[in-house]
Amino acid sequence: QVQLVESGGGSVQAGGSLRLSCAASGSTRRTECMAWFRQSPGKEREGVASIDSDDKTTYADSVKGRFTISRDNAKNTLYLQMNSLNLDDTAKYYCAADRSLYRCMTAMEGIGVGDIDFWGQGTQVTVSS
């Protein structure tokens, strides 16, 4: 089992920045991929960014060039640096971890999101004009 606890969400004006953190504990060495997803009311949960065990990263087109995913293995912590935030970034952000890189990558494409192994409880990000 892996436990994930997000922090760092909040309210920010458009153009501002936030950094989300996800503290992981438990059997983290068995995970092949960690990622950030987000979900806003009435919409499906969507992949934002992922990082695999080789530190290879992927991003949704909507956040490329603005968001950066990173990890600190010594602290078992995943980060999401979010810059140039806009109104469309308003959502609840979830940290995710999976023992399957394939499952993680397909979830980033919107397939089988519900099959992801482990989820955090989410942290709200609200961007205002």
Backbone as a chain_set.jsonl record, in Angstrom:
{"seq": "QVQLVESGGGSVQAGGSLRLSCAASGSTRRTECMAWFRQSPGKEREGVASIDSDDKTTYADSVKGRFTISRDNAKNTLYLQMNSLNLDDTAKYYCAADRSLYRCMTAMEGIGVGDIDFWGQGTQVTVSS", "coords": {"N": [[0.826, -1.202, 0.0], [0.344, 2.273, -0.636], [0.47, 5.474, 0.69], [-0.729, 8.701, 0.09], [-0.386, 12.139, 0.454], [-1.514, 15.243, -0.245], [-0.547, 18.718, -0.454], [-0.452, 22.331, -0.398], [-2.255, 23.574, -2.067], [-4.553, 26.284, -2.904], [-5.788, 29.662, -3.157], [-5.277, 31.824, -5.888], [-4.335, 34.578, -7.925], [-4.922, 35.043, -11.427], [-2.178, 34.373, -13.513], [-0.44, 34.001, -11.486], [1.505, 31.838, -9.267], [1.793, 28.526, -7.916], [2.91, 25.904, -5.767], [2.475, 22.555, -5.558], [2.626, 19.83, -3.271], [3.254, 16.381, -2.631], [3.285, 14.059, -0.287], [4.604, 10.909, 0.042], [4.159, 7.645, 1.384], [4.783, 4.325, 2.682], [4.779, 1.472, 0.543], [6.507, 2.646, -1.509], [8.614, 2.103, -3.214], [7.779, 0.253, -5.004], [6.37, 1.498, -6.907], [5.986, 2.529, -10.266], [5.415, 4.824, -11.467], [4.492, 8.192, -10.893], [2.046, 10.739, -10.586], [0.171, 13.73, -11.387], [-3.185, 14.555, -11.316], [-6.216, 16.253, -12.228], [-9.427, 17.587, -11.383], [-12.366, 19.208, -12.184], [-15.587, 20.602, -11.313], [-18.197, 18.764, -12.81], [-16.635, 17.754, -14.798], [-14.471, 15.204, -16.17], [-11.868, 13.436, -14.43], [-8.615, 14.416, -15.19], [-5.376, 13.816, -16.622], [-2.465, 15.566, -15.671], [0.36, 15.813, -15.289], [3.154, 13.573, -15.35], [5.646, 11.399, -13.911], [8.205, 9.068, -14.299], [10.019, 6.171, -12.997], [12.522, 6.568, -13.995], [12.719, 9.22, -14.082], [11.582, 10.361, -16.317], [9.415, 12.619, -17.847], [5.985, 13.546, -18.531], [3.498, 15.674, -19.964], [0.276, 17.19, -19.945], [-1.077, 18.786, -22.824], [-2.212, 21.226, -22.271], [-0.837, 22.296, -20.146], [1.819, 22.358, -20.696], [4.995, 23.855, -20.626], [4.243, 25.549, -18.628], [3.784, 24.2, -16.226], [5.678, 22.167, -13.973], [6.733, 18.992, -13.149], [8.244, 17.231, -10.499], [10.436, 15.286, -8.385], [11.53, 14.373, -5.119], [13.402, 11.999, -4.088], [14.675, 11.353, -1.714], [13.106, 12.529, 0.178], [10.741, 11.345, -0.355], [8.781, 12.702, -1.812], [6.598, 14.257, -4.081], [6.32, 16.845, -6.466], [4.548, 19.649, -7.892], [5.117, 22.279, -9.734], [3.477, 25.148, -10.534], [3.071, 27.583, -12.839], [2.155, 30.788, -14.266], [-0.649, 30.635, -13.984], [-4.024, 30.102, -15.02], [-7.586, 30.748, -15.418], [-8.703, 28.357, -16.245], [-7.254, 26.47, -14.95], [-8.299, 26.045, -12.528], [-9.279, 23.688, -10.213], [-9.632, 20.548, -8.445], [-6.749, 19.047, -7.359], [-5.091, 16.008, -7.68], [-2.817, 13.698, -6.349], [-1.198, 10.842, -7.638], [-0.232, 7.395, -7.763], [1.278, 4.56, -9.279], [1.83, 1.075, -9.814], [2.273, 0.206, -12.304], [3.711, 1.316, -15.213], [2.59, 1.439, -17.736], [-0.165, 1.514, -17.194], [-0.302, 3.943, -15.894], [0.527, 5.737, -17.915], [-1.483, 5.379, -19.849], [-3.642, 6.262, -18.388], [-2.986, 8.921, -18.179], [-3.652, 9.647, -20.702], [-6.309, 9.577, -20.555], [-7.523, 7.132, -20.408], [-8.769, 4.56, -18.519], [-8.56, 5.848, -16.015], [-9.691, 5.422, -13.553], [-8.497, 3.09, -12.787], [-6.077, 3.489, -11.631], [-3.645, 2.799, -9.153], [-3.2, 4.083, -6.564], [-4.384, 6.893, -4.777], [-4.273, 10.307, -3.653], [-5.988, 12.499, -1.34], [-6.614, 14.856, -2.491], [-6.198, 18.349, -3.357], [-7.363, 21.638, -3.347], [-7.223, 23.984, -5.963], [-7.692, 27.256, -6.783], [-8.149, 29.652, -9.171], [-8.364, 33.036, -9.732], [-9.668, 35.94, -11.442]], "CA": [[0.0, 0.0, 0.0], [1.013, 3.566, -0.68], [-0.359, 6.577, 1.151], [-0.361, 9.953, -0.565], [-1.015, 13.302, 1.095], [-1.203, 16.468, -0.979], [-0.62, 20.004, 0.222], [0.005, 23.437, -1.231], [-3.313, 24.213, -2.829], [-5.03, 27.547, -2.378], [-6.354, 30.616, -4.101], [-4.253, 32.66, -6.492], [-4.817, 35.351, -9.059], [-4.433, 34.621, -12.738], [-0.803, 34.783, -13.737], [0.356, 33.655, -10.328], [2.141, 30.522, -9.174], [1.621, 27.69, -6.726], [3.619, 24.626, -5.806], [1.827, 21.47, -4.843], [3.483, 18.755, -2.78], [2.585, 15.117, -2.329], [4.136, 13.227, 0.549], [4.277, 9.498, -0.145], [4.668, 6.712, 2.393], [4.396, 2.947, 2.408], [5.578, 0.696, -0.41], [6.725, 3.544, -2.647], [9.623, 1.575, -4.138], [7.13, -0.62, -5.98], [5.65, 2.295, -7.889], [6.708, 2.815, -11.503], [4.997, 6.119, -11.999], [3.686, 9.073, -10.066], [1.428, 11.72, -11.47], [-0.836, 14.663, -10.91], [-4.428, 14.656, -12.059], [-7.086, 17.294, -11.696], [-10.832, 17.426, -11.713], [-13.218, 20.343, -11.864], [-16.993, 20.159, -11.267], [-18.839, 18.424, -14.071], [-15.664, 17.236, -15.766], [-13.773, 13.994, -15.774], [-10.52, 13.626, -13.933], [-7.68, 14.404, -16.309], [-3.96, 13.806, -16.313], [-1.773, 16.847, -15.784], [1.785, 15.559, -15.473], [3.604, 12.317, -14.756], [7.086, 11.171, -13.857], [8.417, 7.643, -14.052], [11.139, 5.838, -12.108], [13.742, 7.099, -14.624], [12.524, 10.676, -14.09], [11.031, 10.83, -17.575], [8.182, 13.335, -17.549], [5.016, 13.849, -19.584], [2.596, 16.749, -19.575], [-0.874, 17.497, -20.781], [-0.781, 19.922, -23.701], [-2.72, 22.47, -21.686], [0.046, 22.819, -19.095], [3.211, 22.349, -21.153], [5.655, 25.154, -20.567], [3.815, 26.309, -17.44], [3.867, 23.334, -15.047], [6.835, 21.284, -13.907], [6.643, 17.93, -12.156], [9.563, 16.788, -10.031], [10.354, 14.452, -7.201], [12.679, 14.289, -4.223], [13.329, 10.62, -3.598], [15.126, 11.296, -0.324], [11.98, 12.958, 1.01], [9.523, 10.649, -0.818], [7.828, 13.764, -2.091], [6.35, 14.646, -5.461], [5.962, 18.262, -6.547], [4.042, 20.208, -9.136], [5.271, 23.724, -9.781], [2.506, 25.667, -11.488], [3.29, 29.0, -13.135], [1.24, 31.393, -15.241], [-1.953, 29.989, -13.794], [-5.192, 30.771, -15.607], [-8.867, 30.337, -14.839], [-8.965, 26.962, -16.596], [-6.489, 25.584, -14.061], [-9.07, 25.837, -11.297], [-9.688, 22.285, -10.085], [-9.032, 19.814, -7.331], [-5.587, 18.335, -7.87], [-4.862, 14.734, -7.003], [-1.574, 12.958, -6.532], [-1.466, 9.443, -7.941], [0.926, 6.509, -7.904], [0.882, 3.271, -9.838], [2.889, 0.073, -9.96], [2.374, -0.063, -13.736], [3.963, 2.507, -16.026], [1.613, 1.432, -18.839], [-1.456, 1.979, -16.678], [-0.137, 5.366, -15.597], [0.575, 6.474, -19.175], [-2.807, 5.362, -20.474], [-4.509, 7.139, -17.592], [-2.653, 10.291, -18.579], [-4.368, 9.863, -21.963], [-7.741, 9.532, -20.281], [-8.03, 5.768, -20.468], [-8.584, 3.793, -17.291], [-8.138, 6.687, -14.882], [-10.178, 4.795, -12.337], [-7.709, 1.902, -12.464], [-4.848, 3.886, -10.958], [-3.523, 2.087, -7.882], [-3.273, 4.856, -5.321], [-4.761, 8.308, -4.889], [-4.372, 11.151, -2.479], [-7.329, 13.013, -1.086], [-6.799, 16.029, -3.336], [-6.027, 19.688, -2.814], [-8.077, 22.555, -4.23], [-6.555, 25.146, -6.54], [-8.668, 28.175, -7.337], [-7.523, 30.78, -9.843], [-9.344, 34.097, -9.937], [-9.222, 37.008, -12.354]], "C": [[0.864, 1.257, 0.0], [0.02, 4.623, -0.21], [0.178, 7.879, 0.564], [-1.118, 11.101, 0.095], [-0.562, 14.565, 0.378], [-1.275, 17.688, -0.067], [-0.208, 21.09, -0.768], [-1.053, 24.111, -2.066], [-3.727, 25.532, -2.187], [-5.621, 28.4, -3.466], [-5.253, 31.545, -4.601], [-4.881, 33.43, -7.649], [-4.217, 34.819, -10.357], [-3.057, 35.212, -12.987], [0.136, 34.411, -12.61], [0.879, 32.234, -10.366], [1.761, 29.831, -7.872], [2.503, 26.467, -6.883], [2.879, 23.625, -4.931], [2.869, 20.441, -4.419], [2.633, 17.533, -2.506], [3.572, 14.251, -1.558], [3.677, 11.781, 0.432], [4.882, 8.662, 0.973], [4.156, 5.318, 2.075], [5.325, 2.319, 1.39], [5.873, 1.496, -1.671], [7.723, 2.983, -3.656], [9.003, 0.712, -5.218], [6.386, 0.176, -7.044], [6.548, 2.623, -9.077], [6.451, 4.236, -11.999], [4.251, 6.888, -10.932], [3.179, 10.208, -10.948], [0.52, 12.661, -10.71], [-2.018, 14.629, -11.879], [-5.222, 15.815, -11.476], [-8.517, 17.063, -12.169], [-11.598, 18.663, -11.271], [-14.67, 19.881, -11.947], [-17.564, 19.907, -12.652], [-17.909, 17.864, -15.122], [-15.017, 15.973, -15.242], [-12.383, 14.34, -15.251], [-9.535, 13.485, -15.103], [-6.231, 14.428, -15.835], [-3.323, 15.15, -16.568], [-0.298, 16.622, -16.098], [2.144, 14.243, -14.799], [5.119, 12.256, -14.77], [7.304, 9.702, -13.54], [9.666, 7.422, -13.21], [12.487, 6.265, -12.679], [13.695, 8.617, -14.737], [12.124, 11.22, -15.46], [9.664, 11.439, -17.289], [7.285, 13.464, -18.778], [4.059, 14.893, -19.045], [1.389, 16.787, -20.5], [-0.543, 18.728, -21.61], [-1.158, 21.252, -23.052], [-1.798, 23.079, -20.644], [1.51, 22.855, -19.507], [3.791, 23.754, -21.154], [5.275, 25.984, -19.361], [3.98, 25.498, -16.154], [5.126, 22.474, -15.135], [6.628, 20.273, -12.794], [8.056, 17.504, -11.775], [9.372, 15.939, -8.789], [11.641, 14.549, -6.408], [12.613, 12.916, -3.572], [13.757, 10.501, -2.136], [13.988, 11.658, 0.637], [10.688, 12.222, 0.659], [8.416, 11.65, -1.118], [7.796, 14.089, -3.578], [5.9, 16.098, -5.459], [5.315, 18.577, -7.885], [4.163, 21.726, -9.018], [4.371, 24.25, -10.887], [2.714, 27.169, -11.636], [2.274, 29.484, -14.16], [-0.145, 30.758, -15.176], [-3.056, 30.807, -14.455], [-6.476, 30.164, -15.047], [-9.17, 28.869, -15.102], [-8.201, 25.976, -15.71], [-7.206, 25.348, -12.739], [-9.615, 24.419, -11.255], [-9.175, 21.737, -8.76], [-7.929, 18.942, -7.924], [-5.293, 17.123, -6.999], [-3.5, 14.181, -7.351], [-1.924, 11.49, -6.746], [-0.164, 8.672, -8.055], [0.446, 5.171, -8.435], [2.083, 2.346, -9.981], [3.127, -0.281, -11.427], [2.596, 1.226, -14.503], [2.94, 2.597, -17.155], [0.266, 1.978, -18.361], [-1.416, 3.476, -16.39], [-0.19, 6.19, -16.882], [-0.782, 6.496, -19.872], [-3.786, 6.223, -19.695], [-4.228, 8.596, -17.919], [-3.362, 10.649, -19.889], [-5.874, 9.787, -21.784], [-8.36, 8.162, -20.307], [-7.738, 5.056, -19.152], [-8.116, 4.612, -16.1], [-8.539, 6.042, -13.564], [-9.394, 3.576, -11.907], [-6.393, 2.228, -11.767], [-4.825, 3.294, -9.546], [-3.841, 2.936, -6.661], [-3.549, 6.332, -5.607], [-4.614, 9.02, -3.552], [-5.781, 11.697, -2.353], [-7.63, 14.267, -1.895], [-6.583, 17.332, -2.594], [-6.6, 20.676, -3.835], [-7.17, 23.695, -4.681], [-7.622, 26.005, -7.198], [-7.946, 29.397, -7.893], [-8.601, 31.813, -10.145], [-8.772, 35.196, -10.828], [-8.986, 38.303, -11.612]], "O": [[1.959, 1.287, 0.561], [-1.125, 4.659, -0.659], [1.385, 8.12, 0.548], [-2.334, 11.039, 0.271], [0.619, 14.914, 0.392], [-1.969, 17.686, 0.95], [0.318, 20.799, -1.842], [-0.779, 25.122, -2.712], [-3.308, 25.857, -1.076], [-5.918, 27.923, -4.561], [-4.405, 31.993, -3.829], [-5.843, 32.974, -8.266], [-3.14, 34.223, -10.366], [-2.802, 36.384, -12.711], [1.356, 34.492, -12.751], [0.722, 31.519, -11.355], [1.45, 30.475, -6.87], [2.806, 26.045, -7.999], [2.689, 23.831, -3.733], [3.859, 20.212, -5.114], [1.448, 17.636, -2.19], [4.564, 13.774, -2.108], [2.516, 11.462, 0.687], [5.983, 8.942, 1.447], [3.215, 5.15, 1.299], [6.523, 2.603, 1.375], [5.529, 1.073, -2.775], [7.682, 3.348, -4.831], [9.633, 0.462, -6.246], [5.832, -0.402, -7.978], [7.722, 2.953, -8.91], [7.181, 4.765, -12.837], [3.477, 6.319, -10.162], [3.817, 10.579, -11.934], [0.153, 12.422, -9.56], [-1.85, 14.671, -13.097], [-4.938, 16.294, -10.378], [-8.77, 16.438, -13.199], [-11.487, 19.105, -10.127], [-14.956, 18.869, -12.586], [-17.429, 20.735, -13.553], [-18.345, 17.531, -16.224], [-15.013, 15.704, -14.04], [-11.809, 15.378, -15.579], [-9.623, 12.548, -15.896], [-5.911, 14.988, -14.786], [-3.611, 15.801, -17.572], [0.23, 17.179, -17.061], [1.526, 13.846, -13.811], [5.785, 12.959, -15.53], [6.678, 9.151, -12.634], [10.297, 8.38, -12.762], [13.48, 6.323, -11.955], [14.53, 9.224, -15.407], [12.306, 12.407, -15.733], [8.851, 10.849, -16.577], [7.762, 13.489, -19.912], [3.834, 14.993, -17.839], [1.479, 16.457, -21.683], [0.185, 19.611, -21.157], [-0.499, 22.27, -23.263], [-1.95, 24.248, -20.291], [2.355, 23.331, -18.749], [3.165, 24.707, -21.618], [5.9, 27.008, -19.087], [4.286, 26.062, -15.103], [5.575, 22.106, -16.221], [6.38, 20.638, -11.645], [8.946, 17.427, -12.622], [8.283, 15.882, -8.217], [12.713, 14.782, -6.967], [11.859, 12.701, -2.623], [13.256, 9.646, -1.407], [13.921, 11.156, 1.759], [9.657, 12.443, 1.294], [7.265, 11.463, -0.724], [8.831, 14.181, -4.237], [5.182, 16.531, -4.558], [5.508, 17.869, -8.874], [3.404, 22.369, -8.292], [4.491, 23.842, -12.042], [2.554, 27.927, -10.68], [1.62, 28.687, -14.833], [-0.727, 30.395, -16.198], [-3.026, 32.038, -14.451], [-6.443, 29.188, -14.297], [-9.814, 28.208, -14.288], [-8.483, 24.778, -15.727], [-6.763, 24.538, -11.925], [-10.332, 23.998, -12.162], [-8.393, 22.378, -8.058], [-8.157, 18.194, -8.874], [-5.251, 17.199, -5.771], [-3.085, 14.197, -8.51], [-2.836, 10.961, -6.11], [0.876, 9.232, -8.402], [-0.64, 4.702, -8.095], [3.203, 2.789, -10.236], [4.08, -0.991, -11.75], [1.764, 2.132, -14.453], [2.477, 3.685, -17.496], [-0.36, 2.797, -19.035], [-2.395, 4.186, -16.621], [-0.867, 7.217, -16.938], [-1.182, 7.522, -20.423], [-4.667, 6.848, -20.284], [-5.145, 9.417, -17.932], [-3.636, 11.82, -20.15], [-6.628, 9.916, -22.748], [-9.582, 8.027, -20.238], [-6.586, 4.966, -18.729], [-7.356, 4.119, -15.266], [-7.804, 6.112, -12.58], [-9.585, 3.07, -10.801], [-5.672, 1.319, -11.357], [-5.834, 3.287, -8.841], [-4.655, 2.55, -5.822], [-3.015, 6.92, -6.548], [-4.798, 8.438, -2.483], [-6.655, 11.391, -3.164], [-8.782, 14.693, -1.974], [-6.757, 17.417, -1.378], [-6.349, 20.56, -5.035], [-6.447, 24.289, -3.881], [-8.364, 25.539, -8.064], [-7.225, 30.087, -7.173], [-9.627, 31.494, -10.745], [-7.557, 35.356, -10.948], [-8.609, 39.304, -12.221]]}, "num_chains": 1, "name": "protein.A"}
